[in-house]
Amino acid sequence: MAFSQNYYAQIVDDQGRGLGEVLVDRYTGAVYPEPGPNMMWNRGPAGWSAPARYDLEAAKQLAADFLNGFLPGARIVEEQAFSGYYTFDFGRDGIEGMLSINAYTGEVWIHGWHGPFLGEDE
């Protein structure tokens, strides 16, 4: 995904489970772990067996409830489960931003470091 401040990518295993999130500097090409949930909440491969309080659907509802107040009219566009949290792309007419929900506490973390969304390539 291309944003005004960086490129963003998800690292997934062969079953499609999220392993981590990375950012790429748009000018130097340097790759580094995404800050926030990726560094604070990611429980790694061992975390997949730990029971979470919120499954994907419950986390999606928490995200939708948050968006009702944060950006009325926004909806979840895409989702990805990581070990310990979920990341959601959201927007009104396409992607406008990204947020994560902690699978154990329900905390919401807006990814405010990307800048405006420019586009994506699969």
C-alpha positions as CSV (number, residue, x, y, z in Angstrom):
1,M,0.0,0.0,0.0
2,A,1.3,3.4,-0.9
3,F,0.8,6.3,1.5
4,S,2.2,9.8,1.3
5,Q,4.7,9.1,4.1
6,N,5.7,5.5,3.4
7,Y,4.9,2.2,1.8
8,Y,3.2,-0.4,4.0
9,A,3.2,-4.2,3.6
10,Q,2.0,-7.2,5.6
11,I,4.0,-10.3,6.1
12,V,1.8,-13.4,6.2
13,D,2.5,-17.2,6.5
14,D,1.4,-19.8,4.0
15,Q,-2.0,-20.0,5.7
16,G,-2.6,-16.3,5.3
17,R,-2.1,-15.5,9.1
18,G,-0.4,-12.2,9.7
19,L,3.1,-12.4,11.1
20,G,4.0,-8.7,11.1
21,E,3.7,-5.3,9.4
22,V,6.6,-3.4,7.8
23,L,7.1,0.1,6.4
24,V,9.3,1.1,3.5
25,D,10.8,4.5,3.3
26,R,9.5,6.1,0.0
27,Y,12.8,7.7,-0.7
28,T,15.6,5.4,0.6
29,G,13.9,2.0,0.3
30,A,14.8,1.2,4.0
31,V,12.5,-1.4,5.5
32,Y,11.6,-1.4,9.1
33,P,8.9,-2.8,11.5
34,E,5.8,-0.7,11.6
35,P,5.5,1.1,15.0
36,G,2.5,0.8,17.3
37,P,0.6,-2.5,17.4
38,N,3.1,-4.4,15.4
39,M,5.8,-3.7,17.9
40,M,3.7,-3.5,21.1
41,W,0.9,-6.1,20.7
42,N,2.4,-8.7,18.3
43,R,2.7,-11.9,20.3
44,G,4.7,-13.8,17.6
45,P,4.0,-17.4,16.4
46,A,3.6,-18.7,20.0
47,G,0.7,-16.3,20.5
48,W,-1.5,-18.1,18.0
49,S,-2.3,-20.7,20.7
50,A,-3.1,-18.2,23.5
51,P,-6.8,-17.5,23.9
52,A,-7.8,-14.0,23.0
53,R,-10.8,-12.1,24.4
54,Y,-11.8,-10.8,21.0
55,D,-12.1,-12.8,17.9
56,L,-12.0,-11.2,14.4
57,E,-15.8,-10.5,14.3
58,A,-15.8,-9.0,17.8
59,A,-12.8,-6.9,17.0
60,K,-14.4,-5.8,13.8
61,Q,-17.5,-4.7,15.7
62,L,-15.2,-2.7,18.1
63,A,-13.6,-1.0,15.1
64,A,-17.0,-0.2,13.6
65,D,-18.2,1.3,16.9
66,F,-15.1,3.4,17.2
67,L,-15.4,4.6,13.6
68,N,-19.0,5.8,14.2
69,G,-17.6,8.5,16.5
70,F,-14.2,9.0,14.9
71,L,-15.2,9.2,11.2
72,P,-19.0,9.0,10.8
73,G,-19.9,7.1,7.6
74,A,-16.6,5.1,7.5
75,R,-16.7,1.4,7.2
76,I,-14.2,-1.4,7.4
77,V,-12.7,-2.1,3.9
78,E,-10.1,-4.8,4.6
79,E,-9.0,-6.8,7.6
80,Q,-6.0,-8.9,8.7
81,A,-5.5,-11.0,11.9
82,F,-2.1,-10.9,13.6
83,S,-1.1,-12.7,16.7
84,G,-2.4,-10.4,19.5
85,Y,-4.3,-7.9,17.3
86,Y,-6.2,-7.2,14.2
87,T,-5.6,-4.4,11.6
88,F,-8.4,-2.8,9.6
89,D,-8.3,-0.5,6.6
90,F,-11.2,1.9,6.8
91,G,-12.8,4.7,4.9
92,R,-16.0,6.3,3.5
93,D,-15.3,6.0,-0.3
94,G,-12.3,3.8,-0.3
95,I,-9.4,3.6,2.1
96,E,-8.7,6.7,4.2
97,G,-6.8,5.1,7.1
98,M,-5.9,2.1,9.2
99,L,-6.5,1.1,12.8
100,S,-5.7,-1.9,15.0
101,I,-7.7,-3.6,17.8
102,N,-5.9,-5.4,20.6
103,A,-7.2,-9.0,20.7
104,Y,-6.8,-9.1,24.5
105,T,-7.9,-5.7,25.7
106,G,-10.0,-4.3,22.9
107,E,-7.9,-1.1,22.7
108,V,-8.0,0.9,19.5
109,W,-4.8,2.2,17.9
110,I,-5.1,4.6,14.9
111,H,-2.1,4.3,12.5
112,G,-1.5,8.0,12.3
113,W,2.0,7.8,10.7
114,H,1.0,6.9,7.1
115,G,-0.4,10.1,5.7
116,P,-3.0,10.0,3.0
117,F,-3.6,6.8,1.1
118,L,-2.3,6.9,-2.5
119,G,-3.1,3.4,-3.8
120,E,-2.2,-0.2,-3.6
121,D,-0.9,-3.1,-5.6
122,E,-1.4,-6.8,-4.7
